[in-house]
Amino acid sequence: MSNQESTSEVKLLRVLSLRDIVIYGIILIQPVAALPLFGHANDISKGHAVTTILIAMVAMIFTAISYGKMANRFPSAGSAYTYVGKGLHPYLGFVSGWSMFMDYMFIPIICVIYTSITANHMLPFIPYAFWIIFFVIGFTWINLMGIRMASRTNSILMIVMSVVVFYFMAAAIRYILIKNGFSGLFSVRPFYNPETFSAGAVGSATALAALTYIGFDGITTLSEEVKNPRRNIMIGAVLTCLITGVWSGSQIYLAQLSWPDWTSFTQGLSDATAQNDALDTAIMSVANRVGGPILDGSLSIILLLASIGSGAAGQLGASRLLFGMGRDGVIPKKVFGHLDKHSSPNYNIMIVGGLVLLGAVSLNYEEAALLINFGAFFAFMGVNVASLREYFLKAEIKTVKGFLIDFLPAGIGFVFCLGIWLNLPLKTFVIGGTWMLAGIIYLAFRSKGFKETNVMIDFSEK
């Protein structure tokens, strides 16, 4: 077999447009991602939930710029693994990829858990275990059909979710107009209420609100399947964060105007579990107030569909990340660097499906959610530092323009991510740290005690 033929076997197909990857990113994040956080963010921020959404949006856009710039320099599959590995060091790239893989893995796990709980609640005569298996098989089948099939599925889910969210927003506007008139639609209180505003409270809630954007970086795992990746990856990442922020902020703004007394969700509840449950379902209470049982039920269904879309997209991202690492020989290439006739890493998709099944039966929702943060923000920090070094520190001449364009966005992104990462619970550090340690031990074994440097293959287009 010739070298040319061999190289062609590991080429992914460039079939995705800018529109496709923005839809993929929004589906992975979920267009309704902020709604389940409404009660908790409003309670922690003392009525400033929309402010935390917008602050988090600005911060995540800086990190998205770093991702886009690294994708411009290295337009190949692998995301954080590729960018940190090529921008800093292959060993650090492996650790970031190992950390990011945990993030991508727990997105479909958390979605399988949520969809299974919801389906079991709706149809209690069917066992919970059945739903876990059903959704794992469903996510895997969608992704085995190839990237075009996944793209079509994402587009359909995007349309359905958008319809219900518009329904919620229209019902909220109608409710506000009836109750307070046209002027009631305009208020600064959701952004700033001098009676309750606290910088510390808003800061703590912003760390939670940042969860709204987790997953935007999944766009970069498709770099080798995107048309004109040097341009479209950065635009796609920034647009995903911007659209998500404006879209989510609008939903939360209307929810706050419809239910301005944020303390009433937990009023009269002394039990901590009952208070937590009330905050978990706060957005459903708002939906019931503005649209009645029909909107309440519709929103419940759409949250289920959102998790299906996000779970399938998360599994797709994890399989692409494994492909990037497997193709470079960091993990066994024959398995993880394999592509099927659809130019899809089918072995990886099935392996991830098995791991999702294992995780869904052994973890609960909260544990999986915290571990997503651990892996994501560690990788975010690595990409910000890699971008800063690649574009600013390695520049022969340091200029004010370079400082503003290359240093400042990456620096702000790093500081924000570090602040969130350091505030994660100790238990998350123990579990996440154990995973990281296992990866470092594996890397030491593969590199014969860190004596051999893994060569990262450059498939970037010239």
N, C-alpha and C positions, 0 to 999 in steps of 0.2 A: 504494500500500500504506500503510495507516495505521500510526501509531507503535505502537499496541497490538499489531498483527500482527507488526510488525518485532521488537518486544521478545520476543514469544512464541517467535520462531524460535531464540532463543539461550538458552532455558530448558531445563535438564537435568531429568530426571524424578526426583522424590524417592521412591525405591522401596526404599532400603536401611535396614534396622533396625540397632540397636546390635549385635546378634549378627552381622549380615552384615559390618559394618566391622571388628569384632574378628577375625573369621575371615580377612577380607581382609588385615588387618595381620599376623596370625600367619603366614599363607601367604607374604606378601611377605618377612617376616623369615626364615621357614622354621622349623618346630617342631624341626628337627634341626640348626639352625645352629651350635650349640655343639659338636656331636660332631666335625666335621672339625678344630676348633681344639684339641681335647683334648690331643693330644701336645705341640704347641708351647706352649700356655698352661701346662701342667703343668711343662714343662722350664724355661721362662723364670721362672715363679714358684717354682720349686724345690718342687713338690708341693702348691701351693695354688691349683689351677685353679678350684675351686668358689668360693673366696673372691673371686677376680677377677670371676667371673660376677655375684656378688651385689653387689659394690661398683659395678660398671658398671651394674647394674640401678637402684640408688638414684640414681646420677648421671643416667641417661637419663630416669628418671621426672621429675626436675626440668625437663629440657628438654621432655618431653611435656606438662607442665603449661603451659609457655609457649605451646606450639603450641595446646593446647586453649583457653587464654584468648584467644589471637588469633583462633581460629576462632569463639569466642563473639562477639567484637566484629565480625568480618568473615566471616560464613558464606558464602563464595563460593569457587569453584574457583581454584586457583593456588598453594596452600600457601605456601612461603617467599616466593615472588614477591609474593603479595598481602599477607602480613603485614608484611614489611619495607617494601614500597612504601607501604602506607597508614600504618604505624606510624612510619616514619622519613622516607623520601623515595622518590618514584617511580624515580629513578636507581638508588638502592641496592637497591630492589626488583627492578629489572631485573638487576642484577649478581648478586643472590642467586638469582633465578630461572634465570639463565644457568648459575650454578654448580650449582644443584640439578638442572637438566636433565641435566648431565653425570653426576650421581650416578644418576638414574633410567635414563639411557641405558646405563650400564655394568653395571647389575644384569642386564638381559636379555642383554647381550653376554657377561658372565661365565657366565651360565647356559647360553647356547647353546654356548659353548666347552666347558664341563664335560659337558653332556649329549652332545655330539657325540663327545668323547673316550671317554666311557663306552660309548656305543652302538657305536662303532668297535671298542672292546676286546672287547665281547660278541659282535659280528658283524663280524669283521675282513675278511670278503670283500666288505663294502659300504664304499666309499670314505668317508673322513672328510668330504670336501667335500659329499657327498650329505647327510650328517646335518646339516651346518650349514644347508643350504637347507631341509631337511625341518623342522627345529625352528623356524626363522624363520617359515616359512609356517604352521606349526601355531600358534605364539603369536599371529600376526596374525589367523588365522581365528577363534580363540576370542574375541578382543576385538572383531572386526567383527560378531559375533553379538549384541553389545549387553551392557549391564551386567548384565542378569538372567542371561544365559548364563555370563558370567564368574563371577558369584556362585555359581551351581550347581556349576561346575567346581571352584571353591575349596572348597566344602563337601565334595565327593567326595574331593578330594586330602587334605583335613584328616583325614577319617575313616581313609583308608588309612595315612597317615603315623602317626597316633596308635596304630593297631593294632600296627604294627611296633615303635614306640618302647616301648609297653607290654610287648611281647614281650621286648625287650632288657632292660628294667628288671626284669621278672619273672625272667628267666634269671639276671640278676646277683644278685638277692635270694636265689634258690635256691642259687646257687654259694656265696654268703657264708654262708648258713645251714649248708650241708654242711661247709664248711671251718672256720668259726669259731663256729658256733652263733648263737643269737638275739642274744646280746650283741655279736656282730661287726657287726651292722647299725648300731650306735651308736658313733660315734667323733668326737672333736674334731680329729683329726689332719688330715683334708682341709681344715679351716678354719684350723687353727693348729698347726703343728709347731715347737716351740721350737728343735729341732735344726737346722732349715733355714730358718726364717723370716727374710725380709729385706724391709723396707719398700720399698726400691728395686726389688727383683725383682718384688714384687707390683704395684707401681705400673706397671712396664713391661709386665707381663702384662695388667694391667687395660686398657691401651690396645688390646691385641689382643682381649681379651674383649668390648670395646665393639662389635666388629664383629657380635656376636650380635644386636644390636638395630637395626642399620642397616636402615632401610626402614619403621620404625613411622610416620614422618611421612607416608608415602604415604596414610594414612587421610584426611588433611586435603585431599588433591587431589580427594576425592569429596564435599566439603562440600555441594555443590548437589544431590547425589543421595541425601542422608541425611535421614531423618525427624528433625525436631527437632534440627538441627545445633548450636544454641547449647548444648544439654545433652550430646548424644551424642558429639560429636567429642572433647571433653576426656576424658569417661569412657572412650571407646573407645581413645584414645591411651595413657592411663595403664594401663588394663586390659591392653592389648597388651604393654606393657613388663613389667608385674607378672607376668602369666601366663607370658610368655616366660622371665623370670628364674627363677621358681620351678620351672617345667618343665625348663628347661635345667640349673639348679643341681642338681635331683634326679638327672638323668641323669649329670652329671659326678661327683656325690658317690658314686653307686653304682659308676661306672667306677673311681674312685680307690680305693674299698674293695676292688674286685675285683682291681686291679693296683696295690698300694701302692708298689712299688719303681719310682718314676718314672724312675730313672736306667738301668734295664735295657733301655729301648727302643733306646737308642743305644750300649749297652755293647759294646765290641769293634769298633765301626765307626770307622775313622780318617778315611774320606773324608767331606767335608762334604755332598756330594750324597746319599750313602747315609744319612747321619744325618738329613738333611731328609726323605728319602723314608720313613724309619722313623717319624718324628714325624707325617708326613702320614697314615699308615695306622695310627697307634697305636690308634685307637678300633676298627678292624677286628680288631686283635690281641686286644683285650679281648672283642669280640663272639665271636670264635672260641674264646676260653678259656671263656666262660660258657655259650655255646650251640652251639658246634661250627660246622661248615661251613654248616648250614642258616641259622642266624642271621647268620653272616658274609655269605652271599649275599643274604639278605633285606634286610639293612641297606644293602648296595650298591645294590640296586634302589630302596629308599626314598630314598636320597640322590639318585638319578637323578630320581625323581618330584618330590622337593622342589625341585630346580632347574627342572623344567618349570613347576611352580606359581609359583615365584618369578619366573621369566622372563616368563611371561604377565602376572603382576600388575605387574611393573616396566614393561612396555611400556604397560599401561593407565595407570599413574601418569604416565609421560612424556607420553602423548597428552593427558591432562587438564591437565597443566602448560602445554603448548603452547596448549591451548584458552584457558586463562585469560589468557595473554599475547597471543594472537591476537585475542581478543574486545576487548581494550583498545586494539588498533591498534599495539602495540609491534612486532609482526611482522605481515606481511600478513594482514588480517582475512578476506578472501574465501577464503583457503586454511585458515588455522589456526583461524579462528573459525567454521568450517562444521560443522553437525550434519546427520546423515542422518535417515531416517525413523524410526530407532530412538532418536533423540536421542543419537546417539553421534558423536564427532568422527572419522569414518572416514578423512578425509584424513590427519589426524595419525597415526592408527594405522598407515596404510600407509607414511607418511614415516619413522616411527620404525622400522618393520620393515626398510626399506631401509638405514637407518643401522646397525641392529644387524647386518645381513648384512655390511656394509662393515667394521665393527669386529671382528667375529668372525673374519674372514679375514686381518686385518692386525695383531691384537694377541694377546699370550699372557695366560694366566690371571692371573699375578702383576701385570702392568702394569695390567690392568683393575681388579683388587682395590684397588690403591693409589690409583687415581684416584677410586674410589668414596668413599674416606675424605676426599680433598681437597675434593670438592664437598659432601659431606654435612656435614662439620663446619664448613665456612665458612658454610653456610646456617643450621646450628644456632645458631652464634654470633649471626648477624643476627637470628634470631627471638627469642632470649633478650633481646637489647638492645631490640628493638622492644616486647616485652612489658613490660620494665622501664620504658621511657619511657611507654608508653601507659597503664599502670595506676598507676605510682608517681610518676614525675617530673612528669607532667602533672596530678596530683591537686592541688587547691587547698590541701588541708590534709594534711600528712604526719603519720601516726600510727604508733604501735608496731605495731598490727594490720596496717596497710598495709605496714610494713617486713617483717613476718613472712610475710604472704600474697603480696604483690606484688613486693617487692624481693629477698628472700632466695632463693626458688626460681630466679628468672631469673638472679640473680648467681652462684649455685652452678653452674647449668647452663652459663653462659658460661665460667667459669674452667675447668671440666672439659674442655669442648670445645676451648678455646684450647690447653690443655696437650697434648691429643692431636694437634691440627692442627700445632703447632710441632715435633712430634717425627716428622713424616713425612719420608721420605728426600728428598734434594735433587732426584733425578730426577723425583719426583712433583711437586715444586714447579715444575720447569721445564716439564713437560708441562701440568700444571694451570694454571700461570701463563700459558702461551701461549694456552690456551683462554679464560681470563679476559680477557686483553688483546684477543683477537679480539672478544669481546663488548663491551668498552668502546669499541673503535674503531667497531663497528657502531652502538652507542648514540650516539656522537658524530656519526656521519653522519645518523642518523634525527632527532636533536635540533638539527641545524645548529650543531654546535659547542657543545652543551649550553646553547643559548639558548632552546630551547622545552622546556617541561616537559610530559611526557606526562600526560594526564588519565586516571586510573584509574577506570573505570566502576564504580559501586557497585550491585551486584545483591543486596545484603544484604536479607533479609526484615525488615520493620519489626515 
